[in-house]
Amino acid sequence: MIKDCRVTKEEMNDAKAIYSKSSVSKSKGLTTKKKPGKVVEDFIEIPPELYLRNSQVVLAIDVFM
């Protein structure tokens, strides 16, 4: 024991049980990332008259589900 240390032997055993290598590796294996869904690209044709009037405009839309 360390002099004037408030940590008890029971608390040390609890910490060892919680943070031991087997617990850490087990939790790392259980918390893996899932693959994100595929990105769907959907392009539409711009009518020529609209493009001629607004050739300097850029439109971008993000849809989150």
MODELLER restraints for C-alpha pairs under 7 A, 6 or more apart:
rsr = mdl.restraints
at = mdl.atoms
